[in-house]
Amino acid sequence: MTMTTPRTAETGVEAKRPFRINLRSSGIYVAFALIVALFSVLTDGALLTPQNISNIIVQNSYVLILAIGMILIIIAGHIDLSVGSVVAVTGALSAVLMVNMGLPWPLALLLTILAGGLIGAWQGFWVAYFGIPAFIVTLAGMLLFRALTLTVLGNQGIGPFPDAVRTLANGFTDGYLGNIGLGPSAAPTCSAC
């Protein structure tokens, strides 16, 4: 079987389209571009300033990190309904370790990452070895970890966090991991920190 390319009726020469958009597959990008253009006009250009872009990335960094993990799950053909509840319980664990128990934040962070990994391994165990659909396992996990979050926190907020954690949570730190991603525009933003 051979593939043919369309030819124009008059000349018999192959028709070449330098720019072709399939709205079905790229409609979301067009909508995103229109939304950015709209808000750029409505905010007199403040939307696309380096400081605002930096703030948007910092404020949504946890969503980006979660999206990386969710992409792996979705590629495997599954879905994880418990991701928000797992973030809540690991965040609560981290708060209790740092504020209530007084552990140094690097150790609390390490223990929190370990707890998150164990939670993921426990849920993956049920999916991989028992063949239970991920939808069911993570639905049960969502309810379980939401209840566990309320239990760990005692249904109240915990604070204040250590100064080093608050500085790190702001997204701008001095030194090696400082505001280096913005290049030359980093100087004005760091002087305001």
GROMACS elastic network, one bead per residue, 0.5 to 0.9 nm:
[ bonds ]
;  ai    aj funct       b0    kb
    4     7     6  0.88898   500
    5    14     6  0.66330   500
    5    15     6  0.77849   500
    6    13     6  0.86159   500
    6    14     6  0.60085   500
    6    15     6  0.60566   500
    6    16     6  0.87027   500
    7    10     6  0.87141   500
    7    11     6  0.79072   500
    7    12     6  0.53578   500
    7    13     6  0.54347   500
    7    15     6  0.53488   500
    7    16     6  0.89373   500
    8    11     6  0.59257   500
    8    12     6  0.53072   500
    8    13     6  0.59376   500
    8    14     6  0.64372   500
    8    15     6  0.59910   500
    9    12     6  0.58542   500
    9    13     6  0.83427   500
   10    13     6  0.82923   500
   11    14     6  0.86119   500
   12    15     6  0.87328   500
   17    20     6  0.64003   500
   21    24     6  0.88008   500
   21    25     6  0.85169   500
   21    26     6  0.72390   500
   21    27     6  0.88661   500
   22    25     6  0.57164   500
   22    26     6  0.60477   500
   22    27     6  0.76100   500
   23    26     6  0.50725   500
   23    28     6  0.82911   500
   23    30     6  0.81363   500
   24    27     6  0.56764   500
   24    28     6  0.85536   500
   25    28     6  0.77596   500
   25    29     6  0.89269   500
   26    29     6  0.54591   500
   26    30     6  0.66935   500
   26    31     6  0.89318   500
   27    30     6  0.51040   500
   27    31     6  0.61934   500
   27    32     6  0.85777   500
   28    31     6  0.50237   500
   28    32     6  0.60696   500
   28    33     6  0.85965   500
   29    33     6  0.61391   500
   29    34     6  0.85811   500
   30    33     6  0.51328   500
   30    34     6  0.62385   500
   30    35     6  0.86826   500
   31    34     6  0.50912   500
   31    35     6  0.61860   500
   31    36     6  0.86610   500
   32    35     6  0.50851   500
   32    36     6  0.61699   500
   32    37     6  0.85360   500
   33    36     6  0.51555   500
   33    37     6  0.60969   500
   33    38     6  0.85468   500
   34    37     6  0.50377   500
   34    38     6  0.60323   500
   34    39     6  0.86437   500
   35    38     6  0.50445   500
   35    39     6  0.62015   500
   35    40     6  0.84232   500
   36    39     6  0.53153   500
   36    40     6  0.59614   500
   36    41     6  0.86222   500
   36    47     6  0.79294   500
   36    48     6  0.85559   500
   37    40     6  0.50443   500
   37    41     6  0.62956   500
   37    42     6  0.86622   500
   38    41     6  0.53057   500
   38    42     6  0.62040   500
   38    43     6  0.86885   500
   39    43     6  0.58936   500
   39    44     6  0.82407   500
   39    45     6  0.80174   500
   39    46     6  0.87289   500
   39    47     6  0.66832   500
   40    43     6  0.53836   500
   40    44     6  0.59870   500
   40    46     6  0.66334   500
   40    47     6  0.53639   500
   40    48     6  0.68615   500
   41    44     6  0.51635   500
   41    45     6  0.61442   500
   41    46     6  0.87795   500
   41    47     6  0.87038   500
   42    45     6  0.77202   500
   42    46     6  0.88723   500
   42    47     6  0.88904   500
   43    46     6  0.53842   500
   43    47     6  0.63492   500
   44    47     6  0.78814   500
   45    48     6  0.60883   500
   45    49     6  0.71692   500
   46    49     6  0.54673   500
   46    52     6  0.72560   500
   47    50     6  0.87557   500
   47    52     6  0.61961   500
   47    53     6  0.73326   500
   48    51     6  0.83428   500
   48    52     6  0.65437   500
   48    53     6  0.62341   500
   49    52     6  0.53606   500
   49    53     6  0.62633   500
   49    54     6  0.86160   500
   50    53     6  0.51420   500
   50    54     6  0.60515   500
   50    55     6  0.85784   500
   50   182     6  0.73124   500
   50   185     6  0.70809   500
   50   186     6  0.88963   500
   51    54     6  0.50935   500
   51    55     6  0.61825   500
   51    56     6  0.86913   500
   51   182     6  0.87055   500
   51   185     6  0.81974   500
   51   186     6  0.87584   500
   51   189     6  0.71180   500
   52    56     6  0.61348   500
   52    57     6  0.86281   500
   53    56     6  0.51119   500
   53    57     6  0.62809   500
   53    58     6  0.86515   500
   54    57     6  0.52213   500
   54    58     6  0.61447   500
   54    59     6  0.85265   500
   54   181     6  0.87236   500
   54   182     6  0.77379   500
   55    58     6  0.50925   500
   55    59     6  0.59066   500
   55    60     6  0.84049   500
   55   171     6  0.86982   500
   56    59     6  0.52429   500
   56    60     6  0.60984   500
   56    61     6  0.83214   500
   57    60     6  0.52537   500
   57    61     6  0.56495   500
   57    64     6  0.86003   500
   58    61     6  0.51715   500
   58    62     6  0.83076   500
   58   169     6  0.88352   500
   58   170     6  0.76417   500
   58   171     6  0.58689   500
   58   172     6  0.87870   500
   59    62     6  0.76914   500
   59    63     6  0.87279   500
   59   170     6  0.85074   500
   59   171     6  0.83329   500
   60    63     6  0.52886   500
   60    64     6  0.65075   500
   60    65     6  0.89092   500
   61    64     6  0.50453   500
   61    65     6  0.62734   500
   61    66     6  0.86647   500
   62    65     6  0.50670   500
   62    66     6  0.61763   500
   62    67     6  0.85049   500
   63    66     6  0.50948   500
   63    67     6  0.60029   500
   63    68     6  0.87347   500
   64    68     6  0.64336   500
   65    68     6  0.53737   500
   65    69     6  0.69290   500
   65    70     6  0.89232   500
   66    69     6  0.53327   500
   66    70     6  0.61897   500
   66    71     6  0.86816   500
   66    83     6  0.77968   500
   66    87     6  0.89934   500
   67    71     6  0.60035   500
   67    72     6  0.87520   500
   68    71     6  0.52882   500
   68    72     6  0.68419   500
   69    72     6  0.53892   500
   69    73     6  0.66505   500
   69    74     6  0.88901   500
   70    73     6  0.50178   500
   70    74     6  0.60782   500
   70    75     6  0.84866   500
   70    79     6  0.77361   500
   70    80     6  0.72357   500
   70    83     6  0.84440   500
   71    74     6  0.50982   500
   71    75     6  0.60051   500
   71    76     6  0.85456   500
   72    75     6  0.51945   500
   72    76     6  0.63335   500
   72    77     6  0.88823   500
   73    76     6  0.51856   500
   73    77     6  0.66270   500
   73    78     6  0.55381   500
   73    79     6  0.61057   500
   73    80     6  0.71013   500
   74    77     6  0.50086   500
   74    78     6  0.52149   500
   74    79     6  0.58588   500
   74    80     6  0.83307   500
   75    78     6  0.74193   500
   76    79     6  0.87181   500
   78   133     6  0.79238   500
   78   134     6  0.59354   500
   78   135     6  0.72248   500
   79   134     6  0.61889   500
   79   135     6  0.59763   500
   79   138     6  0.79596   500
   80    83     6  0.61388   500
   80   134     6  0.67073   500
   80   135     6  0.65886   500
   80   137     6  0.85200   500
   80   138     6  0.55501   500
   80   139     6  0.78872   500
   80   142     6  0.89737   500
   81    84     6  0.75778   500
   81    85     6  0.84845   500
   81   134     6  0.85718   500
   81   135     6  0.68523   500
   81   136     6  0.88541   500
   81   137     6  0.87135   500
   81   138     6  0.51807   500
   81   139     6  0.56340   500
   81   140     6  0.88530   500
   81   141     6  0.80030   500
   81   142     6  0.63624   500
   82    85     6  0.52728   500
   82    86     6  0.60438   500
   82    87     6  0.86049   500
   82   137     6  0.87237   500
   82   138     6  0.50367   500
   82   139     6  0.62122   500
   82   140     6  0.79497   500
   82   141     6  0.56326   500
   82   143     6  0.78048   500
   82   145     6  0.77320   500
   82   146     6  0.87047   500
   83    86     6  0.51365   500
   83    87     6  0.62156   500
   83    88     6  0.86359   500
   83   138     6  0.81585   500
   83   141     6  0.88989   500
   83   142     6  0.73976   500
   84    87     6  0.51386   500
   84    88     6  0.62243   500
   84    89     6  0.87898   500
   84   142     6  0.76180   500
   84   146     6  0.86070   500
   85    89     6  0.61793   500
   85    90     6  0.85490   500
   85   141     6  0.78756   500
   85   142     6  0.53985   500
   85   143     6  0.77032   500
   85   144     6  0.83186   500
   85   145     6  0.53795   500
   85   146     6  0.51352   500
   85   147     6  0.88102   500
   85   148     6  0.89785   500
   85   149     6  0.77071   500
   86    89     6  0.52015   500
   86    90     6  0.60746   500
   86    91     6  0.83306   500
   86   116     6  0.71202   500
   86   119     6  0.76941   500
   86   120     6  0.87300   500
   86   141     6  0.81178   500
   86   142     6  0.73211   500
   86   145     6  0.60350   500
   86   146     6  0.77160   500
   86   149     6  0.86287   500
   87    90     6  0.52781   500
   87    91     6  0.59117   500
   87    92     6  0.84566   500
   87   116     6  0.80397   500
   88    91     6  0.50907   500
   88    92     6  0.60574   500
   88    93     6  0.85478   500
   88   145     6  0.78083   500
   88   146     6  0.72591   500
   88   149     6  0.62568   500
   89    93     6  0.60662   500
   89    94     6  0.85245   500
   89   116     6  0.87077   500
   89   145     6  0.60983   500
   89   146     6  0.70011   500
   89   147     6  0.88229   500
   89   148     6  0.65894   500
   89   150     6  0.82896   500
   89   152     6  0.76916   500
   89   153     6  0.89008   500
   90    94     6  0.60690   500
   90    95     6  0.85754   500
   90   112     6  0.57955   500
   90   113     6  0.78084   500
   90   115     6  0.69633   500
   90   116     6  0.63016   500
   90   149     6  0.81386   500
   91    94     6  0.50188   500
   91    95     6  0.61862   500
   91    96     6  0.86428   500
   91   112     6  0.76504   500
   91   149     6  0.86039   500
   92    95     6  0.50784   500
   92    96     6  0.61819   500
   92    97     6  0.85751   500
   92   149     6  0.62543   500
   92   150     6  0.86149   500
   92   152     6  0.65549   500
   92   153     6  0.62310   500
   92   158     6  0.83400   500
   93    96     6  0.51857   500
   93    97     6  0.61275   500
   93    98     6  0.86397   500
   93   108     6  0.84411   500
   93   111     6  0.87793   500
   93   112     6  0.66275   500
   93   115     6  0.86465   500
   93   149     6  0.81250   500
   93   152     6  0.69483   500
   93   153     6  0.81961   500
   94    97     6  0.51571   500
   94    98     6  0.61623   500
   94    99     6  0.84124   500
   94   105     6  0.84231   500
   94   108     6  0.57917   500
   94   109     6  0.65631   500
   94   111     6  0.78758   500
   94   112     6  0.57412   500
   95    98     6  0.52590   500
   95    99     6  0.56987   500
   95   100     6  0.74045   500
   95   101     6  0.89699   500
   95   108     6  0.83636   500
   95   153     6  0.86484   500
   95   158     6  0.65708   500
   95   159     6  0.76226   500
   95   161     6  0.75536   500
   96    99     6  0.54533   500
   96   101     6  0.63096   500
   96   102     6  0.83412   500
   96   108     6  0.89462   500
   96   152     6  0.77634   500
   96   153     6  0.75363   500
   96   158     6  0.73378   500
   97   100     6  0.60138   500
   97   102     6  0.63279   500
   97   103     6  0.57151   500
   97   104     6  0.83975   500
   97   105     6  0.82850   500
   97   107     6  0.88523   500
   97   108     6  0.57635   500
   97   109     6  0.89159   500
   97   111     6  0.87654   500
   97   112     6  0.87963   500
   98   101     6  0.59071   500
   98   104     6  0.63825   500
   98   105     6  0.60001   500
   98   107     6  0.88218   500
   98   108     6  0.61484   500
   98   109     6  0.88438   500
   98   161     6  0.71882   500
   98   162     6  0.76348   500
   99   102     6  0.53424   500
   99   103     6  0.75870   500
   99   158     6  0.71942   500
   99   159     6  0.64322   500
   99   160     6  0.70677   500
   99   161     6  0.60706   500
   99   162     6  0.74766   500
  100   103     6  0.83930   500
  100   158     6  0.80611   500
  100   159     6  0.86086   500
  102   105     6  0.86041   500
  103   106     6  0.83973   500
  103   107     6  0.66552   500
  103   108     6  0.61139   500
  104   107     6  0.55832   500
  104   108     6  0.62709   500
  104   109     6  0.86810   500
  104   162     6  0.89422   500
  105   109     6  0.59079   500
  105   110     6  0.84865   500
  105   162     6  0.80120   500
  105   164     6  0.79988   500
  105   165     6  0.69761   500
  106   109     6  0.50420   500
  106   110     6  0.61753   500
  106   111     6  0.86771   500
  107   110     6  0.50530   500
  107   111     6  0.61919   500
  107   112     6  0.84942   500
  108   111     6  0.51529   500
  108   112     6  0.60308   500
  108   113     6  0.86239   500
  109   112     6  0.50183   500
  109   113     6  0.61729   500
  109   114     6  0.85464   500
  110   113     6  0.52135   500
  110   114     6  0.61958   500
  110   115     6  0.86551   500
  111   115     6  0.61229   500
  111   116     6  0.86271   500
  112   115     6  0.50131   500
  112   116     6  0.61920   500
  112   117     6  0.85835   500
  113   116     6  0.50472   500
  113   117     6  0.61399   500
  113   118     6  0.86091   500
  114   117     6  0.50640   500
  114   118     6  0.61901   500
  114   119     6  0.86427   500
  115   118     6  0.50776   500
  115   119     6  0.61919   500
  115   120     6  0.86519   500
  116   119     6  0.50882   500
  116   120     6  0.62406   500
  116   121     6  0.86040   500
  117   120     6  0.50862   500
  117   121     6  0.60738   500
  117   122     6  0.85052   500
  118   122     6  0.59825   500
  118   123     6  0.85972   500
  119   122     6  0.51055   500
  119   123     6  0.63148   500
  119   124     6  0.85382   500
  119   141     6  0.89522   500
  120   123     6  0.52521   500
  120   124     6  0.59918   500
  120   125     6  0.84650   500
  121   125     6  0.59290   500
  121   126     6  0.88294   500
  122   125     6  0.51342   500
  122   126     6  0.68431   500
  123   126     6  0.54861   500
  123   127     6  0.66535   500
  123   128     6  0.88066   500
  123   134     6  0.81312   500
  123   137     6  0.64424   500
  123   138     6  0.70303   500
  123   141     6  0.75320   500
  124   127     6  0.50726   500
  124   128     6  0.58611   500
  124   129     6  0.82036   500
  124   134     6  0.80665   500
  124   137     6  0.85559   500
  125   128     6  0.52594   500
  125   129     6  0.56624   500
  125   130     6  0.74475   500
  126   129     6  0.56948   500
  126   130     6  0.52532   500
  126   131     6  0.66959   500
  126   132     6  0.60989   500
  126   133     6  0.84769   500
  126   134     6  0.82612   500
  126   137     6  0.70411   500
  127   130     6  0.58541   500
  127   133     6  0.59926   500
  127   134     6  0.57896   500
  127   137     6  0.71219   500
  128   131     6  0.56509   500
  128   132     6  0.77273   500
  129   132     6  0.82131   500
  130   133     6  0.89845   500
  131   134     6  0.85495   500
  132   135     6  0.83779   500
  132   136     6  0.69440   500
  132   137     6  0.67725   500
  133   136     6  0.55254   500
  133   137     6  0.64989   500
  133   138     6  0.87041   500
  134   137     6  0.50408   500
  134   138     6  0.58103   500
  134   139     6  0.81415   500
  135   138     6  0.54712   500
  135   139     6  0.59514   500
  135   140     6  0.86321   500
  136   139     6  0.51009   500
  136   140     6  0.62437   500
  136   141     6  0.85015   500
  137   140     6  0.53045   500
  137   141     6  0.60959   500
  137   142     6  0.86087   500
  138   142     6  0.58506   500
  138   143     6  0.85806   500
  139   142     6  0.50608   500
  139   143     6  0.65623   500
  139   144     6  0.86802   500
  140   143     6  0.53442   500
  140   144     6  0.61266   500
  140   145     6  0.85801   500
  141   145     6  0.58173   500
  141   146     6  0.81851   500
  142   145     6  0.54335   500
  142   146     6  0.59927   500
  142   147     6  0.85974   500
  143   146     6  0.52386   500
  143   147     6  0.62930   500
  143   148     6  0.86124   500
  144   147     6  0.53178   500
  144   148     6  0.61406   500
  144   149     6  0.86802   500
  145   149     6  0.59672   500
  145   150     6  0.86233   500
  146   149     6  0.51386   500
  146   150     6  0.65889   500
  146   151     6  0.87840   500
  147   150     6  0.52435   500
  147   151     6  0.62733   500
  147   152     6  0.87259   500
  148   152     6  0.60278   500
  148   153     6  0.85054   500
  149   152     6  0.51730   500
  149   153     6  0.61210   500
  149   154     6  0.82881   500
  149   155     6  0.82828   500
  150   153     6  0.52627   500
  150   154     6  0.57409   500
  150   155     6  0.50506   500
  150   156     6  0.80154   500
  151   154     6  0.50555   500
  151   155     6  0.67424   500
  152   155     6  0.79241   500
  153   156     6  0.57053   500
  153   157     6  0.67597   500
  153   158     6  0.73087   500
  154   157     6  0.83063   500
  158   161     6  0.80684   500
  159   162     6  0.86119   500
  160   163     6  0.86799   500
  160   166     6  0.89532   500
  161   164     6  0.82703   500
  161   165     6  0.63812   500
  161   166     6  0.64520   500
  162   165     6  0.54363   500
  162   166     6  0.64674   500
  162   167     6  0.88274   500
  163   166     6  0.51023   500
  163   167     6  0.61355   500
  163   168     6  0.85494   500
  164   167     6  0.51911   500
  164   168     6  0.61536   500
  164   169     6  0.85515   500
  165   168     6  0.50182   500
  165   169     6  0.59475   500
  165   170     6  0.85911   500
  166   170     6  0.62691   500
  166   171     6  0.89963   500
  167   170     6  0.52522   500
  167   171     6  0.70517   500
  167   172     6  0.68526   500
  167   173     6  0.64592   500
  168   171     6  0.54557   500
  168   172     6  0.65321   500
  168   173     6  0.61848   500
  169   172     6  0.79145   500
  170   173     6  0.80049   500
  171   178     6  0.83753   500
  171   179     6  0.81579   500
  172   177     6  0.80980   500
  172   178     6  0.57651   500
  172   179     6  0.57137   500
  172   190     6  0.78131   500
  172   193     6  0.76577   500
  173   176     6  0.83186   500
  173   177     6  0.63444   500
  173   179     6  0.67420   500
  173   190     6  0.88083   500
  173   193     6  0.87627   500
  174   177     6  0.67847   500
  174   179     6  0.74668   500
  174   190     6  0.84710   500
  175   178     6  0.52009   500
  175   179     6  0.85641   500
  176   179     6  0.87518   500
  176   180     6  0.82819   500
  177   180     6  0.71694   500
  178   181     6  0.83082   500
  178   190     6  0.85701   500
  179   182     6  0.66596   500
  179   183     6  0.82131   500
  179   186     6  0.59186   500
  179   187     6  0.84592   500
  179   189     6  0.81666   500
  179   190     6  0.69149   500
  180   183     6  0.58124   500
  180   184     6  0.87018   500
  180   186     6  0.64548   500
  181   186     6  0.75546   500
  182   185     6  0.55199   500
  182   186     6  0.51281   500
  182   187     6  0.88072   500
  183   186     6  0.55555   500
  183   187     6  0.81661   500
  184   187     6  0.63571   500
  184   188     6  0.85658   500
  185   188     6  0.61480   500
  185   189     6  0.70511   500
  186   189     6  0.53591   500
  186   190     6  0.59673   500
  186   191     6  0.85651   500
  187   190     6  0.52801   500
  187   191     6  0.61996   500
  187   192     6  0.88389   500
  188   191     6  0.53701   500
  188   192     6  0.66663   500
  189   192     6  0.53413   500
  189   193     6  0.66425   500
  190   193     6  0.50305   500
